[in-house]
Amino acid sequence: MTLGSYVEIINYVDDTVQAGAYYQRLGSSEVTTDVYTDGRYHLRVVQGTGINPTLRYYGCDIEALSAKGLYITDGKLTSPQGVTIEVTADAPPLSLPHDDVMLAPDTSRLGKFGEFTIFVDDLPAERAFWEQCGFASDGVQPGGYRWGIWTDNMMLIGIHETDTSDPFTITHFDPNMQATNDALKAEEFELKPLDDLPDKTVLTHTTLINPHGIQFFLFTGDISKENP
């Protein structure tokens, strides 16, 4: 069973109007006065303090989730790496714009949402947690750098085994991300090239420094319908 029937990425902010305007400048569409979508996920801005980013699931069967061995306290689950998941039995306030996040079209200028990225030092432990939450994967990619994608058809989770200290990120891909990043830089969005790029003027892979407490990775890559 999945965690619930609807999920949002929660961004706790000081000013929801200012944050909403920021996300619309990035190409997200306004769904309601506090929910914005890129076509694959819904992001809700919430005035107040909390962990950014947080996942919130609605329509949850709390008793059944607890019976599966998931430890829920104060309406929250926490993954081994520290991802916070709020769970509520409340009915979903909206519907997602797709039936399968892997195949949904993108509407944001940032390209396609590829994953909610989690960096871990113990991939098997994080993997076991998300699979207990109803996520499935095609398997961990072989090689020295181990990673994989997990999905419950509503959300995409990328688990990467690495010693980086980066926080959880929202990662987007586009075949021509250089052009997107050039445009964002010209509009004075704060971009930081990845540390392992030898030429710091090249903007094929960047971190978008968001003033509202969520970090975005903007990577060159093709995750089209033919190559999801």
N, C-alpha and C positions, 0 to 999 in steps of 0.2 A: 504494500500500500504506500501511496505517496503521503507527504506531510499534510497536504491540504488540497484545495481545488483551485487556488489562485495565489499568486505570489507577487510581491513588490520588493524593489530595492529601496530601503529607507535611508534618507539623508537628513540628519538632524542639523538644523541651521538656526542662525540668529534672526534672519529676515527671509521669510518665504517668498515675498514678492521679488526681492533682489535675486534670490537663488533661481526662481522660476525664469526670470528674464535671462539669466546666464545660460541656462539649459536650452532655452529657445534660440539663443545666439549660436549654440552648438548644433542646432538643427533638430532638436527634439520638438515634437508636437504637443501642444497643450491638450490634455484629455479632460481634466477638471482644473480648478484654480490651484491645486497643489499636486497634481499628477501629470507627468510628462513621459512621452514614449518615444523610443527610437524605432519602433516597429517590431522589436523582439522582446524588450522588457519594459515594464513600467517603473518609473522612479518617482517616489513620493517625497516631497520636501515637508518636513515636520518641524515646527518651531519648538526649540527646547534643546536639551542636552541628551546625548546618547552615543553609542558606538557607531562610527561611520566606517564603511557602510554596514547596514544590518539588513538581513532578509526577513520579511514578514509574510507568513502564510496564513490564509483565511480558510474557513470551512474545515477546520481540523477536528479530528476525532481524538481528543486529548487522552481519553481513557484507553483507546486502542493503541495509540502511540506509546503510552507508558507501559502497556502490557507487552510491547515489543522489546522492552528494555531500554527505551530512550529516557534519559533522566531529564525531566522537565521541572524547572523551578521558577516561580514567579512568571509563568507564561513564556519561558525562554529555554532554548537548547543552546549548548555551546559545543562547537567541534573541538577535537583535540588541539588544533592550531589556534583556536580562539575566535572563530567566526560565530557571531551571535545570530540566532534564528528566533524571532518572535513567532509564537503560534497562538492562534485564537480560533475558537469555535464560531465566531461571528461569521455571518454570510459574506461572501465576497462583495465588496462595494462596486466592483467593475468586472469586466471580462477582459482577458488578454486578447491581443489582436491576432491571435494565431491558434492553431491546434497543435502545432509542433514547432518549438523554438528553433530547431535545427534547419527548418525549411522556410521560415518566415522571411519575407523581404525586409530590407532595411529602408528606413525613411530619414535617417539622420545623415548629416553631412560627414559624420565620422566614419562612415562605412558600416559594415556589419558587426553587431555585437558577437564576439567570439566566445567569451567566457567570463565568469566571475573568477578571478585568478587568486589562488591560495598557494603561498610558498611554504613548504614544510621541510622539516628535517627527518620526518618519519612518514613516508608515503603510505605504507600499509595501514598504519593506525588511522590516518585521515580518510583513506579509502574505505576502510571498514565502517567508519561512522556514516559517511554519505550513502553507502549501500544499505546500511540499516535504515536510513531515512527514505529509502525507495528509489535512489538514483542507480542507474545502470551505465556501464561503460563497455566500449569495444575492447578495452584492455590497455595496459600500460605500454607506452612506446619503449622498445628495447634501446640499449646503449648506455653510455656513461651518465647521460642526463635523463633521468626518468621522469615521465610526466604522462598525463592522460586526461581525457574529457569525460565527465559524468553528466547525465541529464535525467530529469524526471518528466521531460517533454515541455515543462514550463520554464525551467531555468537551466543554464549551462554552467557547470563547475569545472574549472581547470585546476588540477593539483600538480604542482611542480616540486620535485625534490631538489632543493638547492640551499646553499647557505646564505642567500641574500637576506638582508634585513628589511626589504621593501614591505610595506603594508599590503593588505588585500587590495586588489585593483579591479577595475572594469576594463576589459580589453576589447578593442575594436580592430578590425582588419579591413584593408582596402588594397586592391592591386596597385593603385597610384596614390599611396598615402603621402608621398613626398609633396605632391601638389596640394593636398589637403592641409598638411602641416605648414607649407609655405604661406597659404592663405590665412591660416590661424595666426601665424607669427605676425603677418602684416596687419592683422586686426588687434595685435598686442595681447593675445592670449599667451600665457607663460608656458613655454615648452622647454623641456630639457632632453637633449639627445642621450641615448643610452650610454653608460660609462664605457662599454666595450667597443664603441665605434671609434676608430682612429681619427676620423675627420669630424669634428664637432659642428661643422657647418652643414653636414648632411642630415636631412630630417626624414629619413626613411623609417626610422623607428624612434619614437619619442615618448616621454612621459608628459602628460598634460597636468600641470600643477593647478588644481582646482581650489579656489579660495574658500570653498564650502566643505572641505574636509574629506573629499573622495579623490583618489588618484586614478587617472586613466592612462592606460597604455594604448598608443596609436601605432600599429604595426603594419608594414607592407606585407600583404599576403592575400591569397585568393581562397575564400570560403563561400563560394557561390553555390547555387543549388546543385551543380554538377560536382562540386568539391566542398561539401558542407563541413 
